[in-house]
């Protein structure tokens, strides 16, 4: 009979430990989910900022190329010619 009581007490202790571990892991999981949500939001904001800055950089690079300078006037002329050829190709495709 004492073996049965010992087994019951042992089982109770194990159940208490399991419930304690469950509550701890449940709380930890909630914290991790909250952190993941915050990090995902931050990542989305950073990606949007990166896209905006990348667009600004492209516009600035085009503006600098078009503006030109005495040092890179040849490059500017080549870029303008390339843009004109692209426009011409688009016009030809529109007429087809």
TORLOPA-355359 format. One record per atom (N, C-alpha, C, O, CB): residue number from 1; atom name; x, y, z. Coordinates in steps of 0.02 Angstrom, whole numbers. Glycine has a CB too. Example, Ala and Ser with C-alpha at 12.3 -4.5 7.8 and 13.67 -1.06 7.14 Angstrom:
2
   n atom      u      v      w
   1    N    660   -284    390
   1   CA    615   -225    390
   1    C    660   -165    390
   1    O    712   -166    423
   1   CB    565   -224    452
   2    N    642   -112    354
   2   CA    684    -53    357
   2    C    645      2    394
   2    O    670     57    402
   2   CB    704    -30    286
! end
This chain:
96
   n atom      u      v      w
   1    N     40    -59      0
   1   CA      0      0      0
   1    C     43     63      0
   1    O     25    113    -32
   1   CB    -46      0     59
   2    N    100     60     36
   2   CA    143    119     38
   2    C    174    131    -31
   2    O    188    188    -50
   2   CB    199    109     90
   3    N    185     78    -69
   3   CA    211     85   -137
   3    C    160    123   -180
   3    O    179    164   -222
   3   CB    227     16   -168
   4    N     97    109   -170
   4   CA     44    142   -208
   4    C     43    216   -190
   4    O     38    259   -234
   4   CB    -24    109   -194
   5    N     48    232   -125
   5   CA     48    302   -103
   5    C    110    338   -130
   5    O    105    396   -151
   5   CB     46    306    -27
   6    N    166    305   -129
   6   CA    228    336   -155
   6    C    221    349   -230
   6    O    242    401   -255
   6   CB    289    290   -142
   7    N    190    302   -265
   7   CA    180    311   -337
   7    C    133    369   -350
   7    O    144    407   -397
   7   CB    153    246   -367
   8    N     81    376   -310
   8   CA     34    431   -318
   8    C     68    498   -304
   8    O     59    546   -341
   8   CB    -28    421   -270
   9    N    108    501   -250
   9   CA    144    563   -234
   9    C    194    580   -289
   9    O    202    639   -308
   9   CB    180    557   -166
  10    N    227    530   -314
  10   CA    275    541   -368
  10    C    239    567   -430
  10    O    263    612   -464
  10   CB    313    476   -384
  11    N    182    537   -445
  11   CA    143    559   -502
  11    C    118    631   -492
  11    O    119    670   -539
  11   CB     83    512   -513
  12    N     97    647   -432
  12   CA     75    716   -416
  12    C    132    766   -427
  12    O    123    819   -456
  12   CB     48    721   -344
  13    N    190    748   -402
  13   CA    249    791   -409
  13    C    266    802   -483
  13    O    282    857   -504
  13   CB    309    762   -372
  14    N    263    748   -521
  14   CA    279    754   -592
  14    C    227    797   -628
  14    O    244    836   -672
  14   CB    282    685   -624
  15    N    163    789   -609
  15   CA    111    830   -639
  15    C    120    904   -622
  15    O    110    947   -664
  15   CB     42    806   -616
  16    N    138    918   -560
  16   CA    151    987   -539
  16    C    209   1016   -579
  16    O    206   1073   -602
  16   CB    166    990   -463
  17    N    261    977   -587
  17   CA    318   1000   -627
  17    C    298   1013   -699
  17    O    318   1063   -729
  17   CB    375    949   -624
  18    N    259    967   -727
  18   CA    236    975   -796
  18    C    193   1038   -804
  18    O    202   1075   -852
  18   CB    197    914   -819
  19    N    147   1049   -757
  19   CA    105   1109   -760
  19    C    146   1172   -752
  19    O    134   1222   -786
  19   CB     51   1106   -706
  20    N    195   1170   -707
  20   CA    239   1227   -698
  20    C    279   1242   -762
  20    O    283   1299   -783
  20   CB    287   1215   -639
  21    N    306   1190   -791
  21   CA    344   1198   -854
  21    C    298   1222   -910
  21    O    319   1264   -951
  21   CB    377   1131   -874
  22    N    237   1197   -912
  22   CA    189   1218   -963
  22    C    175   1293   -957
  22    O    176   1328  -1007
  22   CB    124   1178   -958
  23    N    161   1316   -897
  23   CA    146   1387   -886
  23    C    206   1430   -905
  23    O    198   1483   -936
  23   CB    126   1400   -813
  24    N    265   1409   -885
  24   CA    326   1446   -901
  24    C    335   1451   -977
  24    O    347   1505  -1003
  24   CB    388   1413   -869
  25    N    329   1394  -1011
  25   CA    338   1393  -1084
  25    C    283   1432  -1120
  25    O    295   1463  -1171
  25   CB    339   1321  -1109
  26    N    223   1430  -1092
  26   CA    167   1468  -1121
  26    C    181   1543  -1117
  26    O    172   1579  -1166
  26   CB    101   1450  -1085
  27    N    204   1566  -1059
  27   CA    222   1636  -1050
  27    C    280   1656  -1095
  27    O    280   1710  -1126
  27   CB    239   1651   -977
  28    N    330   1613  -1098
  28   CA    388   1627  -1140
  28    C    368   1631  -1214
  28    O    393   1673  -1251
  28   CB    443   1573  -1129
  29    N    323   1587  -1234
  29   CA    299   1587  -1303
  29    C    263   1652  -1320
  29    O    272   1679  -1374
  29   CB    253   1526  -1315
  30    N    222   1676  -1274
  30   CA    186   1739  -1284
  30    C    235   1797  -1293
  30    O    227   1839  -1337
  30   CB    139   1753  -1225
  31    N    286   1798  -1251
  31   CA    337   1851  -1255
  31    C    373   1847  -1322
  31    O    384   1898  -1355
  31   CB    388   1845  -1197
  32    N    391   1786  -1343
  32   CA    426   1777  -1407
  32    C    382   1797  -1466
  32    O    407   1826  -1514
  32   CB    450   1705  -1414
  33    N    318   1781  -1462
  33   CA    272   1801  -1516
  33    C    266   1877  -1520
  33    O    264   1906  -1574
  33   CB    203   1769  -1505
  34    N    263   1910  -1462
  34   CA    260   1983  -1461
  34    C    324   2013  -1491
  34    O    321   2060  -1530
  34   CB    250   2009  -1390
  35    N    380   1984  -1471
  35   CA    444   2008  -1499
  35    C    447   1998  -1574
  35    O    471   2041  -1610
  35   CB    503   1973  -1465
  36    N    424   1941  -1597
  36   CA    424   1926  -1669
  36    C    381   1976  -1707
  36    O    399   1998  -1761
  36   CB    400   1854  -1681
  37    N    323   1992  -1678
  37   CA    279   2041  -1710
  37    C    312   2109  -1715
  37    O    309   2142  -1766
  37   CB    212   2046  -1671
  38    N    344   2130  -1661
  38   CA    379   2195  -1660
  38    C    435   2194  -1712
  38    O    444   2243  -1749
  38   CB    407   2210  -1589
  39    N    473   2140  -1714
  39   CA    529   2136  -1761
  39    C    504   2134  -1833
  39    O    536   2164  -1877
  39   CB    570   2073  -1747
  40    N    449   2101  -1846
  40   CA    421   2100  -1914
  40    C    399   2170  -1935
  40    O    410   2190  -1992
  40   CB    362   2051  -1918
  41    N    369   2206  -1889
  41   CA    348   2275  -1904
  41    C    408   2319  -1918
  41    O    408   2359  -1965
  41   CB    307   2303  -1845
  42    N    460   2312  -1877
  42   CA    521   2351  -1888
  42    C    553   2334  -1955
  42    O    577   2378  -1991
  42   CB    572   2338  -1830
  43    N    553   2270  -1972
  43   CA    582   2249  -2036
  43    C    543   2278  -2094
  43    O    572   2301  -2143
  43   CB    582   2173  -2041
  44    N    477   2278  -2089
  44   CA    435   2306  -2142
  44    C    449   2381  -2149
  44    O    455   2406  -2205
  44   CB    361   2295  -2126
  45    N    455   2416  -2093
  45   CA    470   2488  -2096
  45    C    538   2500  -2128
  45    O    546   2546  -2168
  45   CB    468   2518  -2026
  46    N    588   2460  -2110
  46   CA    655   2468  -2138
  46    C    655   2453  -2213
  46    O    688   2487  -2251
  46   CB    705   2422  -2102
  47    N    617   2402  -2234
  47   CA    613   2386  -2305
  47    C    581   2443  -2344
  47    O    604   2460  -2398
  47   CB    574   2321  -2315
  48    N    529   2473  -2316
  48   CA    496   2529  -2349
  48    C    543   2588  -2353
  48    O    546   2622  -2404
  48   CB    431   2548  -2313
  49    N    580   2601  -2300
  49   CA    628   2656  -2300
  49    C    683   2643  -2351
  49    O    704   2689  -2387
  49   CB    659   2665  -2230
  50    N    706   2581  -2355
  50   CA    758   2563  -2403
  50    C    733   2574  -2475
  50    O    770   2601  -2517
  50   CB    778   2489  -2394
  51    N    672   2554  -2489
  51   CA    644   2564  -2556
  51    C    640   2638  -2573
  51    O    658   2658  -2628
  51   CB    574   2532  -2561
  52    N    617   2679  -2526
  52   CA    613   2751  -2537
  52    C    682   2781  -2550
  52    O    691   2821  -2595
  52   CB    580   2786  -2478
  53    N    730   2761  -2509
  53   CA    798   2787  -2518
  53    C    829   2764  -2583
  53    O    866   2801  -2615
  53   CB    842   2767  -2459
  54    N    815   2702  -2602
  54   CA    841   2676  -2665
  54    C    812   2716  -2724
  54    O    848   2732  -2771
  54   CB    824   2600  -2673
  55    N    748   2732  -2721
  55   CA    716   2772  -2774
  55    C    747   2842  -2775
  55    O    761   2869  -2829
  55   CB    640   2776  -2763
  56    N    758   2871  -2717
  56   CA    789   2938  -2714
  56    C    859   2936  -2743
  56    O    880   2982  -2778
  56   CB    790   2964  -2642
  57    N    895   2883  -2728
  57   CA    963   2876  -2754
  57    C    962   2871  -2830
  57    O   1003   2902  -2864
  57   CB    997   2814  -2724
  58    N    916   2832  -2858
  58   CA    911   2826  -2930
  58    C    896   2893  -2962
  58    O    926   2912  -3013
  58   CB    858   2774  -2950
  59    N    848   2929  -2932
  59   CA    831   2995  -2959
  59    C    890   3043  -2954
  59    O    902   3081  -3001
  59   CB    771   3023  -2921
  60    N    925   3041  -2899
  60   CA    983   3084  -2891
  60    C   1037   3067  -2942
  60    O   1069   3112  -2970
  60   CB   1010   3079  -2820
  61    N   1048   3003  -2952
  61   CA   1099   2982  -3000
  61    C   1080   3005  -3071
  61    O   1123   3028  -3109
  61   CB   1107   2905  -2998
  62    N   1016   2998  -3088
  62   CA    993   3021  -3154
  62    C   1002   3097  -3159
  62    O   1025   3122  -3210
  62   CB    919   3001  -3167
  63    N    983   3133  -3107
  63   CA    989   3206  -3107
  63    C   1062   3227  -3114
  63    O   1077   3273  -3151
  63   CB    959   3235  -3044
  64    N   1106   3193  -3079
  64   CA   1177   3209  -3084
  64    C   1203   3195  -3154
  64    O   1244   3232  -3181
  64   CB   1217   3170  -3031
  65    N   1180   3140  -3183
  65   CA   1203   3122  -3250
  65    C   1178   3173  -3301
  65    O   1216   3195  -3344
  65   CB   1179   3051  -3269
  66    N   1115   3192  -3295
  66   CA   1087   3240  -3341
  66    C   1118   3309  -3330
  66    O   1133   3345  -3378
  66   CB   1010   3244  -3333
  67    N   1128   3327  -3267
  67   CA   1159   3391  -3252
  67    C   1229   3395  -3282
  67    O   1248   3444  -3313
  67   CB   1162   3403  -3175
  68    N   1265   3342  -3273
  68   CA   1331   3337  -3303
  68    C   1381   3386  -3274
  68    O   1364   3431  -3235
  68   CB   1327   3347  -3376
  69    N   1441   3376  -3293
  69   CA   1495   3422  -3274
  69    C   1548   3417  -3328
  69    O   1544   3375  -3373
  69   CB   1524   3404  -3203
  70    N   1595   3459  -3324
  70   CA   1647   3459  -3376
  70    C   1686   3393  -3376
  70    O   1712   3372  -3427
  70   CB   1695   3517  -3366
  71    N   1689   3361  -3318
  71   CA   1726   3299  -3313
  71    C   1690   3240  -3346
  71    O   1722   3197  -3377
  71   CB   1739   3282  -3240
  72    N   1624   3238  -3341
  72   CA   1589   3180  -3368
  72    C   1537   3200  -3420
  72    O   1485   3168  -3425
  72   CB   1555   3143  -3312
  73    N   1551   3251  -3458
  73   CA   1504   3272  -3510
  73    C   1495   3218  -3563
  73    O   1440   3210  -3590
  73   CB   1527   3338  -3542
  74    N   1549   3183  -3578
  74   CA   1544   3128  -3627
  74    C   1496   3074  -3602
  74    O   1454   3049  -3639
  74   CB   1614   3098  -3642
  75    N   1503   3057  -3538
  75   CA   1460   3006  -3508
  75    C   1387   3030  -3508
  75    O   1341   2991  -3521
  75   CB   1483   2991  -3436
  76    N   1377   3094  -3495
  76   CA   1310   3122  -3495
  76    C   1279   3118  -3564
  76    O   1221   3100  -3571
  76   CB   1311   3195  -3471
  77    N   1318   3135  -3615
  77   CA   1293   3132  -3684
  77    C   1275   3060  -3702
  77    O   1224   3048  -3735
  77   CB   1346   3160  -3733
  78    N   1317   3012  -3682
  78   CA   1303   2942  -3696
  78    C   1239   2919  -3662
  78    O   1200   2882  -3690
  78   CB   1362   2898  -3674
  79    N   1230   2941  -3601
  79   CA   1169   2923  -3564
  79    C   1107   2952  -3597
  79    O   1056   2918  -3604
  79   CB   1174   2947  -3491
  80    N   1111   3015  -3618
  80   CA   1055   3047  -3652
  80    C   1040   3011  -3717
  80    O    982   2999  -3734
  80   CB   1069   3122  -3665
  81    N   1091   2993  -3754
  81   CA   1082   2956  -3817
  81    C   1049   2889  -3805
  81    O   1006   2867  -3843
  81   CB   1149   2947  -3853
  82    N   1070   2855  -3752
  82   CA   1041   2790  -3735
  82    C    967   2799  -3717
  82    O    926   2758  -3738
  82   CB   1078   2757  -3677
  83    N    950   2851  -3680
  83   CA    881   2864  -3663
  83    C    839   2880  -3725
  83    O    782   2857  -3730
  83   CB    876   2922  -3612
  84    N    867   2917  -3771
  84   CA    832   2933  -3834
  84    C    820   2870  -3874
  84    O    766   2861  -3902
  84   CB    872   2984  -3876
  85    N    869   2826  -3878
  85   CA    860   2762  -3914
  85    C    805   2720  -3882
  85    O    765   2690  -3917
  85   CB    927   2722  -3916
  86    N    803   2719  -3815
  86   CA    750   2682  -3781
  86    C    681   2711  -3797
  86    O    634   2674  -3810
  86   CB    761   2683  -3705
  87    N    676   2777  -3797
  87   CA    613   2810  -3814
  87    C    593   2794  -3886
  87    O    535   2780  -3899
  87   CB    618   2886  -3804
  88    N    641   2795  -3931
  88   CA    627   2779  -4001
  88    C    601   2707  -4008
  88    O    554   2695  -4046
  88   CB    690   2788  -4044
  89    N    632   2660  -3971
  89   CA    609   2591  -3974
  89    C    537   2585  -3949
  89    O    496   2549  -3977
  89   CB    655   2545  -3932
  90    N    521   2622  -3895
  90   CA    453   2620  -3868
  90    C    403   2648  -3919
  90    O    349   2621  -3928
  90   CB    449   2660  -3802
  91    N    422   2702  -3953
  91   CA    378   2732  -4003
  91    C    366   2684  -4060
  91    O    310   2678  -4084
  91   CB    406   2797  -4029
  92    N    419   2649  -4082
  92   CA    412   2600  -4137
  92    C    366   2544  -4115
  92    O    324   2522  -4154
  92   CB    482   2572  -4157
  93    N    372   2521  -4054
  93   CA    330   2467  -4029
  93    C    257   2489  -4025
  93    O    211   2449  -4035
  93   CB    354   2443  -3962
  94    N    246   2551  -4009
  94   CA    177   2578  -4005
  94    C    144   2581  -4074
  94    O     84   2572  -4080
  94   CB    177   2647  -3974
  95    N    184   2593  -4126
  95   CA    157   2599  -4193
  95    C    144   2530  -4225
  95    O    107   2525  -4275
  95   CB    204   2639  -4237
  96    N    173   2478  -4198
  96   CA    165   2411  -4227
  96    C     98   2381  -4210
  96    O     84   2325  -4231
  96   CB    219   2365  -4205
! end
